[in-house]
Amino acid sequence: MNSLRKIALVGGGEFRPGCEVMDRAILDATGADRPSVVVVPTAAAAQRPDKAASNGVAYFNSLGAQAKPLMVLDSEDANDAALVSEVDSADLTYLTGGSPSHLLEVLRGSLFLDTLVESLERGAVVAGSSAGAMVLGEWMWYKGWDEALGLVPGIVILPHHESAEPDSVSRELDGSAPTGAVVLGIDARTGVLAGPEGWTVLGTGGVTVYTGREWQRFAAGNTMPKYLSS
């Protein structure tokens, strides 16, 4: 991944009390005084996407951003040039939680994905929470293994990881995870933010990193090890 790319992977529970410090850091990463944010509720297409988007807009506006919804709900929307062009001027594009399989199906090979990558190359931030984070890795573990969008090469994201038992997860992953995969178990209201200086853990919980049969826990404020170099 280009070292200038700025990506945030959040474990879920977005737009709720306890996320403010994390999300202010994500907004600060844009470098804008009053960042423009588009909230994309694709993953919630079958679960009140209007509510998911409006919650995100109200939340980011309360943090001093200029937020608006981007209602990309299906493949037709994801290839609508006029709709997708909203990403061109956004400092932060935020993918909400919901169905990871629907989100992956809609975004894979789409104009939206091409535009998202272009936004990263110009220095904008891309963030995903829960399903939104899962699809950004190279692989996705959801009802089996699947290739994801690959914006974060070599990575698998397991959201809502606060109740997981790492030894059990490690045994389950051993022998099934793709060769060389680094698996991030990210707690709700917790994330990792990538930038030129590396990856930093943010939020109220922690991140469990699984490599082979080994696992290691990182708390907020920790910098991730070199194998997660951006």
VOPAGU-2260 file (C-alpha; in pm, 1 decimal, decimal comma):
REM VOPAGU-2260
SITE   aa  ch    i         X         Y         Z
SITE  MET   A    0       0,0       0,0       0,0
SITE  ASN   A    1     123,2     347,3     -85,2
SITE  SER   A    2     273,1     500,5     232,1
SITE  LEU   A    3      69,4     816,6     178,3
SITE  ARG   A    4    -259,8     632,0     203,8
SITE  LYS   A    5    -462,2     709,1     516,1
SITE  ILE   A    6    -709,2     436,6     613,0
SITE  ALA   A    7    -897,9     378,5     938,2
SITE  LEU   A    8   -1037,5      37,7    1033,5
SITE  VAL   A    9   -1299,0      48,6    1311,0
SITE  GLY   A   10   -1437,6    -251,1    1497,6
SITE  GLY   A   11   -1799,9    -131,8    1506,7
SITE  GLY   A   12   -2023,6      72,4    1732,1
SITE  GLU   A   13   -1972,7     376,7    1513,3
SITE  PHE   A   14   -2125,7     718,1    1581,3
SITE  ARG   A   15   -2182,3     642,7    1951,2
SITE  PRO   A   16   -2054,9     793,4    2277,0
SITE  GLY   A   17   -1700,6     678,8    2337,6
SITE  CYS   A   18   -1594,9     713,3    1974,4
SITE  GLU   A   19   -1527,6    1087,2    1983,5
SITE  VAL   A   20   -1153,5    1081,8    2059,2
SITE  MET   A   21   -1093,8     818,1    1792,1
SITE  ASP   A   22   -1297,7     997,9    1529,4
SITE  ARG   A   23   -1142,6    1336,0    1603,0
SITE  ALA   A   24    -806,5    1171,6    1529,6
SITE  ILE   A   25    -946,1    1035,8    1203,5
SITE  LEU   A   26   -1078,4    1381,5    1111,6
SITE  ASP   A   27    -744,3    1538,9    1207,4
SITE  ALA   A   28    -570,5    1296,6     969,2
SITE  THR   A   29    -740,4    1472,9     677,7
SITE  GLY   A   30    -541,8    1787,0     749,5
SITE  ALA   A   31    -850,9    2002,2     686,5
SITE  ASP   A   32    -972,5    2265,7     932,3
SITE  ARG   A   33   -1333,4    2164,0     876,2
SITE  PRO   A   34   -1322,0    1829,5     693,7
SITE  SER   A   35   -1583,9    1736,9     435,7
SITE  VAL   A   36   -1722,3    1390,7     510,3
SITE  VAL   A   37   -1943,6    1157,5     307,7
SITE  VAL   A   38   -2118,0     881,0     502,2
SITE  VAL   A   39   -2183,4     576,4     282,9
SITE  PRO   A   40   -2444,8     330,7     422,5
SITE  THR   A   41   -2414,9      64,4     150,9
SITE  ALA   A   42   -2371,3    -217,4     402,9
SITE  ALA   A   43   -2695,2    -110,9     573,8
SITE  ALA   A   44   -2898,5    -114,8     250,7
SITE  ALA   A   45   -3143,9    -367,4     397,6
SITE  GLN   A   46   -3135,4    -216,9     748,0
SITE  ARG   A   47   -3254,5     145,3     734,3
SITE  PRO   A   48   -2965,8     299,5     538,2
SITE  ASP   A   49   -3125,7     642,0     571,7
SITE  LYS   A   50   -3098,4     614,6     951,1
SITE  ALA   A   51   -2740,8     488,2     935,2
SITE  ALA   A   52   -2645,0     779,4     711,9
SITE  SER   A   53   -2829,4    1044,3     912,3
SITE  ASN   A   54   -2673,4     918,5    1236,5
SITE  GLY   A   55   -2328,8     951,2    1082,1
SITE  VAL   A   56   -2397,1    1294,4     938,1
SITE  ALA   A   57   -2527,3    1430,5    1270,1
SITE  TYR   A   58   -2236,4    1274,5    1458,5
SITE  PHE   A   59   -1960,2    1411,2    1235,8
SITE  ASN   A   60   -2123,9    1752,6    1222,3
SITE  SER   A   61   -2118,7    1754,8    1603,3
SITE  LEU   A   62   -1741,0    1704,3    1582,0
SITE  GLY   A   63   -1701,4    2008,8    1359,4
SITE  ALA   A   64   -1700,6    1842,2    1018,0
SITE  GLN   A   65   -1918,1    1916,3     715,1
SITE  ALA   A   66   -2090,9    1583,5     660,4
SITE  LYS   A   67   -2351,4    1457,8     416,5
SITE  PRO   A   68   -2492,9    1120,3     315,3
SITE  LEU   A   69   -2388,1     939,4      -0,8
SITE  MET   A   70   -2664,0     690,3     -72,7
SITE  VAL   A   71   -2477,2     426,5    -268,9
SITE  LEU   A   72   -2701,0     127,7    -198,8
SITE  ASP   A   73   -2661,2    -106,1    -496,2
SITE  SER   A   74   -2440,3    -175,4    -798,0
SITE  GLU   A   75   -2624,9      75,0   -1014,1
SITE  ASP   A   76   -2554,4     347,5    -758,8
SITE  ALA   A   77   -2190,2     239,7    -728,9
SITE  ASN   A   78   -2145,4     295,8   -1102,8
SITE  ASP   A   79   -2339,5     622,8   -1122,7
SITE  ALA   A   80   -2074,1     880,6   -1214,4
SITE  ALA   A   81   -2273,2    1177,4   -1084,5
SITE  LEU   A   82   -2337,7    1012,2    -748,9
SITE  VAL   A   83   -1988,0     872,3    -705,9
SITE  SER   A   84   -1829,2    1208,9    -789,9
SITE  GLU   A   85   -1914,9    1322,6    -434,9
SITE  VAL   A   86   -1611,4    1123,3    -320,7
SITE  ASP   A   87   -1384,1    1344,4    -533,0
SITE  SER   A   88   -1426,6    1641,7    -301,7
SITE  ALA   A   89   -1448,9    1455,0      29,8
SITE  ASP   A   90   -1171,9    1469,6     287,4
SITE  LEU   A   91   -1311,7    1156,1     454,2
SITE  THR   A   92   -1524,3     878,8     307,5
SITE  TYR   A   93   -1679,9     664,4     581,4
SITE  LEU   A   94   -1830,3     318,3     513,3
SITE  THR   A   95   -2080,8     216,7     781,5
SITE  GLY   A   96   -2152,5    -126,4     924,7
SITE  GLY   A   97   -2416,9    -371,9     807,7
SITE  SER   A   98   -2387,2    -664,3     567,0
SITE  PRO   A   99   -2026,7    -727,6     457,3
SITE  SER   A  100   -2135,7    -959,0     175,1
SITE  HIS   A  101   -2369,3    -698,1      25,6
SITE  LEU   A  102   -2107,9    -424,9      60,3
SITE  LEU   A  103   -1841,4    -637,0    -106,8
SITE  GLU   A  104   -2073,3    -736,6    -391,3
SITE  VAL   A  105   -2172,7    -374,9    -459,4
SITE  LEU   A  106   -1824,9    -221,9    -443,6
SITE  ARG   A  107   -1612,6    -488,5    -610,6
SITE  GLY   A  108   -1508,2    -372,9    -957,7
SITE  SER   A  109   -1717,1     -56,3    -933,9
SITE  LEU   A  110   -1659,5     304,4   -1032,2
SITE  PHE   A  111   -1705,3     387,3    -663,6
SITE  LEU   A  112   -1407,5     167,3    -574,0
SITE  ASP   A  113   -1191,0     326,6    -843,4
SITE  THR   A  114   -1285,5     670,8    -713,4
SITE  LEU   A  115   -1217,1     565,2    -354,7
SITE  VAL   A  116    -865,8     453,0    -448,5
SITE  GLU   A  117    -808,3     780,5    -632,0
SITE  SER   A  118    -916,1     969,1    -320,0
SITE  LEU   A  119    -654,5     783,7    -116,6
SITE  GLU   A  120    -386,6     869,9    -369,2
SITE  ARG   A  121    -465,8    1241,3    -337,4
SITE  GLY   A  122    -437,1    1219,8      42,6
SITE  ALA   A  123    -797,9    1184,2     157,0
SITE  VAL   A  124    -892,4     944,8     437,5
SITE  VAL   A  125   -1104,3     631,7     393,4
SITE  ALA   A  126   -1261,9     475,1     702,7
SITE  GLY   A  127   -1477,5     168,2     747,1
SITE  SER   A  128   -1655,6      35,4    1053,2
SITE  SER   A  129   -1745,4    -332,0    1107,0
SITE  ALA   A  130   -1857,0    -449,4     759,4
SITE  GLY   A  131   -1705,4    -131,4     619,9
SITE  ALA   A  132   -1369,6    -227,9     767,2
SITE  MET   A  133   -1393,5    -595,1     671,1
SITE  VAL   A  134   -1414,7    -528,0     297,4
SITE  LEU   A  135   -1107,0    -304,0     297,6
SITE  GLY   A  136    -869,4    -589,0     379,8
SITE  GLU   A  137    -721,9    -832,1     130,2
SITE  TRP   A  138    -941,7   -1118,1     249,3
SITE  MET   A  139   -1267,5   -1139,2     439,8
SITE  TRP   A  140   -1374,4   -1410,2     685,4
SITE  TYR   A  141   -1753,6   -1415,7     678,5
SITE  LYS   A  142   -1938,1   -1743,4     625,7
SITE  GLY   A  143   -1611,6   -1868,8     479,7
SITE  TRP   A  144   -1313,3   -1698,8     318,8
SITE  ASP   A  145   -1344,7   -1455,2      30,3
SITE  GLU   A  146   -1120,1   -1207,7    -146,1
SITE  ALA   A  147   -1199,7    -856,1     -28,9
SITE  LEU   A  148   -1119,3    -519,9    -191,3
SITE  GLY   A  149    -750,6    -525,7    -102,3
SITE  LEU   A  150    -707,3    -161,6      -3,9
SITE  VAL   A  151    -508,0    -290,8     294,0
SITE  PRO   A  152    -294,8    -574,0     151,2
SITE  GLY   A  153    -227,4    -882,6     360,3
SITE  ILE   A  154    -487,5    -794,7     623,1
SITE  VAL   A  155    -807,2    -959,2     752,7
SITE  ILE   A  156   -1039,1    -764,1     986,0
SITE  LEU   A  157   -1252,9    -926,7    1256,2
SITE  PRO   A  158   -1483,8    -658,6    1402,7
SITE  HIS   A  159   -1669,4    -656,8    1738,2
SITE  HIS   A  160   -1383,7    -852,6    1888,7
SITE  GLU   A  161   -1424,5    -739,0    2251,2
SITE  SER   A  162   -1596,4   -1062,9    2358,5
SITE  ALA   A  163   -1369,9   -1301,1    2166,4
SITE  GLU   A  164   -1137,7   -1549,9    2335,8
SITE  PRO   A  165    -803,2   -1507,8    2155,2
SITE  ASP   A  166    -677,2   -1861,2    2213,0
SITE  SER   A  167    -994,6   -2004,3    2057,1
SITE  VAL   A  168    -981,5   -1762,1    1764,4
SITE  SER   A  169    -615,8   -1844,9    1707,0
SITE  ARG   A  170    -690,8   -2217,9    1693,5
SITE  GLU   A  171    -978,1   -2159,6    1451,8
SITE  LEU   A  172    -763,9   -1943,6    1224,3
SITE  ASP   A  173    -468,0   -2183,2    1230,4
SITE  GLY   A  174    -464,5   -2375,0     905,2
SITE  SER   A  175    -761,2   -2190,5     757,1
SITE  ALA   A  176    -639,0   -1832,3     716,3
SITE  PRO   A  177    -470,7   -1741,9     386,8
SITE  THR   A  178     -95,4   -1788,9     389,4
SITE  GLY   A  179      79,1   -1483,2     528,5
SITE  ALA   A  180    -240,7   -1314,0     644,3
SITE  VAL   A  181    -228,9   -1082,2     944,3
SITE  VAL   A  182    -566,2   -1089,0    1120,8
SITE  LEU   A  183    -681,7    -788,4    1323,3
SITE  GLY   A  184    -947,2    -851,1    1588,3
SITE  ILE   A  185   -1075,7    -498,7    1654,7
SITE  ASP   A  186   -1302,6    -416,4    1948,7
SITE  ALA   A  187   -1610,8    -199,1    1905,0
SITE  ARG   A  188   -1550,3     176,8    1941,3
SITE  THR   A  189   -1184,9     103,7    1864,2
SITE  GLY   A  190    -984,9     137,0    1547,0
SITE  VAL   A  191    -646,2     147,2    1381,1
SITE  LEU   A  192    -543,1     446,2    1174,7
SITE  ALA   A  193    -279,4     414,5     904,7
SITE  GLY   A  194     -65,1     700,7     786,6
SITE  PRO   A  195     290,9     792,9     692,1
SITE  GLU   A  196     411,6     720,0    1047,1
SITE  GLY   A  197     254,8     371,8    1059,2
SITE  TRP   A  198     -53,7     234,4    1232,9
SITE  THR   A  199    -193,2     360,4    1564,7
SITE  VAL   A  200    -461,3     205,9    1787,6
SITE  LEU   A  201    -739,5     448,7    1883,9
SITE  GLY   A  202   -1055,4     427,4    2091,9
SITE  THR   A  203   -1183,4     267,8    2410,5
SITE  GLY   A  204   -1081,3     -94,4    2357,4
SITE  GLY   A  205    -795,3    -282,6    2197,8
SITE  VAL   A  206    -680,6    -474,0    1892,9
SITE  THR   A  207    -571,2    -838,5    1891,0
SITE  VAL   A  208    -325,5    -925,4    1614,4
SITE  TYR   A  209    -309,1   -1287,8    1497,2
SITE  THR   A  210     -10,1   -1410,8    1296,7
SITE  GLY   A  211       7,0   -1783,7    1240,6
SITE  ARG   A  212     -52,8   -1948,0    1578,2
SITE  GLU   A  213      55,0   -1641,2    1773,7
SITE  TRP   A  214    -150,7   -1348,7    1896,6
SITE  GLN   A  215     -70,5   -1018,7    2064,8
SITE  ARG   A  216    -291,2    -751,7    2221,0
SITE  PHE   A  217    -249,3    -375,6    2164,3
SITE  ALA   A  218    -423,3    -100,5    2361,0
SITE  ALA   A  219    -520,5     250,7    2255,0
SITE  GLY   A  220    -216,3     465,9    2191,8
SITE  ASN   A  221       2,3     172,4    2087,4
SITE  THR   A  222     175,4     168,0    1750,6
SITE  MET   A  223     132,5    -152,3    1552,8
SITE  PRO   A  224     441,8    -360,3    1465,9
SITE  LYS   A  225     637,5    -345,3    1143,3
SITE  TYR   A  226     445,4    -624,4     972,8
SITE  LEU   A  227     155,6    -378,1     948,4
SITE  SER   A  228     373,2    -116,4     782,7
SITE  SER   A  229     165,7     108,0     554,7
